[in-house]
Amino acid sequence: MPERRIGTALAAAGVLLTLIGTLLYVLPGPGLPVVATGLAVLAAGTVLVVVTRRSRPGRQRRAPGDRPPEAGGTWDRSGPA
């Protein structure tokens, strides 16, 4: 399973835990530990999604104004020499 999907699943679980913890906090119950756990899981999932998005293979950094070869530019898609 790709890391990005794991991060998305963690973020979704974190949102769910945070909502449940908030409900338990308002109603009589041990809500604060669940809220704290939910926020931690949500933060971990969000960080994982952001980190894996920035490190996806196949993405090239370009200088502003660069155009693809189809538009008359001079991209070299062969990668670094």
Disulfide bonds with the S-S distance in Angstrom:
none
